[in-house]
Every structure is written in structure tokens, then in C-alpha cells.
Amino acid sequence: MPKNGKMPTAPATSPEPWAPPAPPPEPVTRDELRREARVVGLRDFQSPSFEAVDRRRVQLWALSTLLLILLSSSVVISTWAPQLAGAEQPRLALRLSVLFLTIGFAVYSFEKEAHLRRLSRLLFDERLLTTALSNRLHELSLLLEAGRAMNSVLELPQVLSAILQSALELLRGSNGSLMLIEHDDELHTVTAVGNDGAQQARVKLGEGIAGAVAATMQPLLVNGQPDSSRFPGLQARKKGVSSAMCVPLIHHDNALGVLNVNADETRIFSEYDLRALSLFAEQAASTIAKARLFETQRQQAEQLAHIAFHDPLTGLANRVLFVDRAAQALSRAKRHPAAVAVLFVDLDRFKLVNDSLGHAAGDELLAAAAGRLKAVVRPTDTLARFGGDEFVVLCEGLAGEIEAVGVAARIEEAFSEPFQLTAGQARVTASVGIALASDPKDEPEALVRDADTAMYRAKQRGRAGHEVFSAAMRAEKTGKLQVENCLRRAVEQDRIVAVFQPIVDLRAGNRIVGAEALLRLNDADRGILLPAEFLDVAEESGLIVPLGAWMLRESCAQAARCGAGPSASGPQATVNVNLSAVQLATRDLADQVAQVLQDTGLMPGDLHLEITETALTELSPDTLAMLETVTGSGVHLGIDDFGTGYSSLTYLRRFPVDFVKIDQSFVDGLMTDAEDLAIVESVIRLAGGLGLTSVAEGVESAEQALRLLELGCDLAQGYVFGRPASTFAAAVL
């Protein structure tokens, strides 16, 4: 112990691993440390304290000084006291007593000083060891914190291995292992050194030395061969191990696992070593808990990143990740010229499968479709799902358009076989649009839009095919954008116009029985726009919904104001309003129709709704139920452009149809084309046989009207009977 009673400060860092001082000749436990303290008079001693030892030493020296003063005074008094003069024998006895008392006190003082010195040395060794261990664990913690700050947190196995290596270095162990308690409440070896058999060891709590330590959370020191009766399930000790220590890893009163350190035949561990390992384990447990927390946070961050950049259903990249990779591909193409292509894939008739077999079957189909796409694209390609039934493929490093078309052909071939789903078999095809980067300034989103445009062109040409985006498509796309702007201006500025074309009864001498409402746009720059110029754009942009709602309300209002037909005895004039496929998909169409009829006062029987035959192929069971609700109220339903779509008697049987309209393209060739004549005649007979009303569109000559009457057609409309009028009243009166 230094004279000033203070412990020297250990250096903050050391180039070499610090080794603890050699243990004392006789192992000293914590209880023996307390006994040493009680021997020197420190009865309330609970924890190491150099200050307490120093105070006790001062007390002993003060007592010694006081006793010496008293003894000296006694000698002087016994020698010179008058009453003892002449009494030689009492003075001798007093001096002998003083001598023996002095010798006894000297022995007592030397003994206490020896105990104080031993206690000081133990405290010094323990403090030095604790400081070294704390510094080592502090280094690990700092390393972990630094890794986290640099967004490269050390893996948990690395932390565990570093802890075990440090324990072996500090305590000069030959081998050891670190075991953690897993979810099955068993100890699993997570890292081991010098003991191959311990690498995969698993121990139940309470079994063996490690299990006993984990269960009781008390350290154990075993020298020699352990007693198997004391530790159930104990495995035989490996050769070359003479001494072993096992300490619990405890964090916030929870056992995390155990730390095992073994010594070879040249070393025997002491209680002093066990205490040192226990102190190390306290710090190690905190480091392990922190590393586990960082590991959990890292895994959660990876999961969130995966969710943010991938589609949850198929596991494919989403739009965000796809656009990022497309931007990188375009950047690389600038440095190393090569073709970059985007393929937009849309499943044909997917909505029908989804609505008929259910959403679960739809999800199953999408996952299976993703699997087929993965199988045919190149490993270097990026496959993404944008939502719904839309998939996008990024191909870079292509030789040119031919290679991109080859990828599209493989995709089409992949969908030639039906899908075997849990709910039944489903057959879908794929329409593919291809866009190639042709300018260094091309942007990913622009390429995707171009590929999307080409895909829609493939659908228009019959589906189950592919189209390459071209300059003509770009010009058409630009024109559509201009039309869309006109539409938006018309809606915002109330420049929508409704005109009405008369519908006549051929068998009643061409008497007007109603009128069809036709939509027009009055654009300030382009003048009057016909439906053929803007209807497709309106449906693609979704503007058809507000346009259709306006037309329904305006037509019903004008028809309600008009009243009866041209003669008092004739039937009341009806109004025909077209519904697009987009309008049919809205959930509240039935409520909207009912509300319009209530607000305008028009009788339900005077409203005829027309839907195209093509739209029938996309109707879901919910939409069909909605149409049945509409017709159940008395509103009539008809099929427009009959024969131009996917004609089938099934449609006439499934849907609550009252009339069919023969398309103008067939009426045009009625007098000159035998095939058109046959089609018109067949439709009229079919309608009559099913009890439906037949209506011919686009009749432009009296000869056509007469021929239709001869064929048995019920109603007709066209320029020969009257051009569209500005109001319903002007059309029917």
C-alpha cells in the first residue's frame, strides 16, 4: 500500500492486452475478505474501501500512542512516587507488568497492521482488476457505438466472439464458450474457442454446470472432476481441462445466458478468478443486451426497407425501386451505349377472373403470374409490380429492339397455358407494351408512360400481343393530352353541350317515340368536339364520370319538362342515355339514377340506358346486381353497337336487356354488302325471338329505312329522320 493510502491510476490505454496480477497464494473469498475486515475492527465493512482501512490504521496508531503515554507515565510514577519509596518488590512487579503489557500491545499492533496490509493489498488487486476489466468492456461498447454511428453496426456474433476472447485473455483460460438462453428456454452455444464439441451444444436449464448456473444465477467454480450427482445431466469433461468457471450473464435481473472459461492442466482457478470473471460478466451482459437491441433495430430497418421498396403480395420490386433502378440503367447507358427497354405487362381479362372467382383467387393468380414472369426474364432484368395486374420489366444492355421484342414474345408464351388455382382453372393472356430509350435525356417515368401507351395499343389490337412505342404513338399521345386539357376546361367552364337525335317507330310511319342524348364539347379554341374525338380520352382520364353524371341529369330534366309525345294519344317520349364501362364500375350508379329520377320527376319507364357490348365482358357480379336493381325500378336497359364486340347469346340471357341497337357499320352496307345484310337480318330475328326491341343506328337514306322495315326492325335513328337537335323538346316535338 502506498504511504499516502491512495491507489495509483491505471493508464487509459495500453498497446498490449492487460493481464491480471498473479493471484495470492491462498484463495480469498468474499467472506474471508469480510473476516479480515472484522479482525481489524471494521465490523460494518460491506464493500471494498481504502478510506475505511486508512481510518482504522489512524485509530490504531492513535491508540498505540495513547497507551505508550499511559505506560510511560506509570513507569515514572512507580519510580518516583514517595509512597512507594523503599518498596523495591512492588516497584519490580509494576515494572514487569508494564513490560508485559507493552510487549502484548506491540504484538497486537503488529498483528493488526499485518491484517490491514493484507486487506489493503486485496483491495488494491481487486480495484486494479476491476479497472482493467471495465476498460476492456468499455472498449467493446465504444466499438459497438461507433459502428452504430457509422450505420454499420457490428453483428451480434462478432460481439459475442469478442467478449469470449477477452474473457480468455484476461483470465488466461485455455478454452471456453458463451451460451445464450433462446426461446425454447434452453442454453444454446453461440460461440466457442478451443472446444469443437461445444460449438453446437444445447443444455436445458438446471442440467449440468451451465444449466445450474443459468437456473440459479449464481457463479460456480469446479476444480477437478465435477460431481455428477450434484449436476444432473452432466457430460464428461474434456481431456486436458483441470479447472472450470461458469458465471451467469445477467441484465436487469434477467438471465441472458452463461459464460464458461476453462483452464488447462497447468492452471487451477481460484475464488479470486471467479470473482474477476463475475465482474467481467456483469459488463458483458450489458454489452450483449445492447448488441441484441442493435441487431433487432437493424432487422426492423431492413424489413421496413424491404416493405418500402417491394410489393407485399409478389415480393417483386415496386414502383419506387423500379424507377430508381431505371434511372441507374439510363445513367450507365450514357457512359456505355446500350439499349435500355421498359416492358409494360398487363393481364388480359384479369378483372373477370378476380370478380368471378374472388379476390383470394385473384391474389393467387397474381403471385403465379409473377412466378412465370421471373422464369422468362433475364437474371439481370428488374421485374416490378406497379399494382393491380400491371407488371413492368426493365431490360438493359440490349442489342436493340429485336431483343426487346424477344423478351415480350417469351412473356406472351408464358401465359399460353392456363393457371391452376385453388378455386379453379383460370386462363389469362398478357398484353405487352415496349418502350426503348432513344435519347440520353430520357427519364424513367417517361419510359414507363410510353410503354403503358404501347400496351394499350396492344389491347386495342386484340390483346395477347405486343406493341413497340413509336413516333406516331407519341404524336397521338400529345394529341390526347391536348384533348384532355379541352375536357378539363369544358368541365370547369361549363362548356358541355347535350344534343338529342330522334328515334322513330318504323312500323308506325316513322313516328318519333324518343331521342338519344349525345354529348358535345364546345371548346373555345377548337369549336364543337364530337364524342369520337374525346370519348376514349375521357374514359382513360376518368373525366367520363362527371361528364356522364351531367348528361344523365340534364337529359332526364329536359325529358321531364317536355311531357307527352307528338300526339295526345301517342306514348310518352323516352330518352336514351349512354353509360360507359367506367360509369358502370362506380358503386353508387343505382343510387345516382334513382336520385336523378326523383329530382327531375321523370318516370323510370321513360329512361333507357345504353351500354356497349364490349363493356358487358368486363361486368362483375356486383355490377350485374346493380344493373338488376336499376331495371327493377322500371328503367330500360339496352346493348349499344350490338355485333361489334364479343357477341354472344349468353349476354342476352344473363343481363336484364330490353333492346339491342344495330351498329351503323352494318347499316351502312345494308344495301350493298350481303354479309352486312345477313348480320342485320340475324340480329333483328334474334331480338324478335327473345322478345327484345331492335333499333337500327345511322340510317341515312329512305331505302335503308324501307329495307329495315321489310326485315322487321322496330325502331331506327339517323339523319334521314332528323339531325341532332339542341334540346329534347326540339327533337321529339
Disulfide bonds with the S-S distance in Angstrom:
none
